[in-house]
Amino acid sequence: MSRIAIVDLEVFYCVGVPDEERAKPQRLLLTIEIDLDFSAASVSDRIEKTIDYNEIAQDLLTYGEGRSWKLLEKLAANVADRIMTAYRPQRVAVEVKKFIIPQARYVSVALSRTRGR
């Protein structure tokens, strides 16, 4: 199995428990790790034989438009489900970083989804 990673993609989504926190988009960083067999792409040099990471990044940059979440856990699950459905990797891992606690560098939530065999 091989892996494609998008590390710390900067997005702006409305997320937070209080209504005031969800009132406007805030900066988050998404790290996405996608496991798939891209051996055919490594031989053919054809993007059609792999998952286009730029397409995923562009998708995630606009994914939050018109949406809001109370919990990072729900956001991470929705992002993972979106990638599993739209791009069909064998496995996806998602980490969401939020910069809400001034005394901490960030708070993060991470989860993964694996395609059933």
JOWOJO-V758126 format. One line per field, one symbol per residue. phi: phi as a letter, one per 20 degrees, with the letter a starting at -180 (. if undefined). psi: psi as a letter, one per 30 degrees, with the letter a starting at -180 (. if undefined). burial: 1 if it has 9 or more other ideal C-beta (glycine too) atoms within 8 Angstrom, else 0. Layout:
# JOWOJO-V758126
phi=???
psi=???
burial=???
This chain:
# JOWOJO-V758126
phi=.dcdcddlfecccebqffgffefbfcfcdddcddeaedffffeemdffebdfffffffgffdgefmcbcedfgffgfffffgffffdlffbccccddcdddgedfadcccbcccffe
psi=klkkkjkhkjljljklekeeefflklklkkkkkkkljgeeefefhkffgakjfeeeeeefefefkgllkekeeeeeeeeeeeeeeefhlekkkkkkkkifjefkelklkkllkkkk.
burial=010101001010111100001100010111111111010110000000011010111011001100001001011111111111001010111111111000000011111110100
